[in-house]
Amino acid sequence: MIGKRIDWFIKNYSEVFLYLLLLGSLLSRKLFGLPDFSTFILLSPLLFLEDPLRWKNRWNLFLITLPACLFTGIGIYTLFSMSFSAFAEELFFRGYLMRRYSNLIVSFMFTFPHLLLYQNLQSVLTFFPSLLFGIVYQKTQSLIFVSLLHLYSNLVYRYLAFLKL
C-alpha cells in the first residue's frame, strides 16, 4: 500500500518536489551559507527517466563539437565545470520538467534560480535562451545537443562579459 502511494507521488508530483528542493537548496546557500546540493538535485532525473541521453539520436554531435570548446582559451577545469553544469540544468529543466510543463513555464522556472543566485538583469534575460533551448529540445529530443547549445551560449556570454563591450 505504501509502495503504491510512493509510486503515485513520484508519478504526479516529483517534478514540483524536486524544483522546490532546488529552490530550497539555493536559498539555504544564499541566506545561511549551507552547502549547495543543486547539482545533485539537477541530476536526480537520471533516476526517473528511461534513456535520457538518447544515444542513437542523430542530433548528438558531442564527439564532433566538444573539441571546438578547447579553442576558447578557458582552463580545462572551468570548461568541465561549465559542461557539467549545462548538462545538469538541461537534464532537469528540458529532459525532466518539460515532460509535464510547457516550454514557457519551464523557461520561467529556469530563470527563477538564476535570479536567486545572481540578482541582476542577465539573470532575468536567461528566460530567452531558455525558450530557445526548449524549442531545440522539442525539435531534436537530444539532451546532449541542447546541453552543448547551452554550453556554447555560456561560453559566448562569458567571452562577451570579459570584453566589456
N, C-alpha and C positions, 0 to 999 in steps of 0.2 A: 504494500500500500504506500509506504513512504517512498519507495523507489519510483513508483508511478508519478507521485507528486513532484519529485525532483525532476524527472524527465519532462513533465508538463511545464514546470517553471523554466527550465533551460530552453525548451522549445518556444515559449511565449514571451519570456522576459529577460533572457540572458543579454541581449543587446543593450537594453536600458540599464541593467545592473552593472555591466562592465563599463559602460560610458560614465555612469555616476561614480564608479570606483576610480576611473581615470581622473575625473574632475576632483574627487576627494584626495587622491594622491598628489595632484598638482597643487591644490590649495594647502594641504598639510606641509608640503615642501616650502611653499611661498610664505605661509604665515608662521610656521613653527620650526622650520629648518629640519623637518623629519626626512628620512631617506626617500628618494624618488623611486617609485615602483612602476612608473608609467610604461617603461619599455616592456616589462613583463605583462602588463595588462594589455598593451597593444599587440603583443604576440600571442596572447591567450586564445584567439580564434583558431589557431592551429589545432587546438584540441577538439573543436566542434565542426570544422569544415572537412569535407572529403576532397582530396586532391586540390588544395587551394592554389598550387603553383601552376597547374595545368601544363605540365612539361611538354606535351605534344602540340601546344598551340603555336601557330605559325608566327605570332607576334612576339614570341620570346626571343628577343635579339640580344640577350645578355652577353653571350660569348663574342658577339661582333662589336657591341657598343661599349663594354666596360673598358677596354684599352684606351678609348678616347678620353676617358676621365683622367688617365695618367698624365695627360699633357696640359692639365690645368694649373700645374705649379703648386698644388696642395700636398701637404705631407700625407704619407700613406695611412697614418693613424686617423687623421681628420677625414680622409676620403672614406675609410672603412666605417667610421662613426656616422658620417653623413649617409652612406649607403644603407647601413643598418637601420638608421632612424627613418629614412624614406620608406624602406620596405615595411617596417613595423607599422608606420602610420597608414600606408596603403592597405596592408592586410586588414587592419582594424576597421578603417573607415570605408574603403571600397569593397574589399572582399567579404567583410562581415556585416557591417551596418547597412550597406546598400542591398542586402538580401531582403530587408524589411522596409526600409525608408527610401524616399525619393532622393535623387541627386541634390536637389535644392535643400532639403532638410539636412542631409549628411554634410553638405558644404557649410551650413550654419554651425553644425556640430563640430566640424573640423576647425572652424575659425575660433570658436569659444576658448578651447585650451590654449591656443596661441595668444589670444588676448589676455588670458590669465597669467601666462608666463612673461610676456614682453611688454604689454600695456602701451603699445604705440600704434601709429597709423598702419605700418606694414603688417601688423597682426590682423587688423581689420581687412586689409587687402588680400590676405590669404584666401578669402572667400572666392575670388575669381579664378585663381589657378585650381582651386579645389573643384569648381564647376567643370573646368576643362578636364581634370583628371577623371572625374566621374563620367563624363561623356566618352572619353577614351576607353575607360574600363568597360562601359556598357557596350561599346562597339567591338572591342578586342577580346574581352573576358580574360585578359592576361595581367596578373598581378606583377609579374616581372617587368613587363613593358611599361606599365603605368608607374611602377616604382623607379624605373630608370628615368622616365619623364620627370618625375618628382625630384629625383637627384639632380638632373640637369638644370631644372628650374632653380633649385637651391644653389647650385654652382654659379649660374649666371647672376643670381641675386647677390651672392657673396662677392663675386668679381666686381659687379657694378657698385656695391656698397663700399668696397675698398678704393674704387676710383674716385668716389665723392664727386660725382658729376654735378 
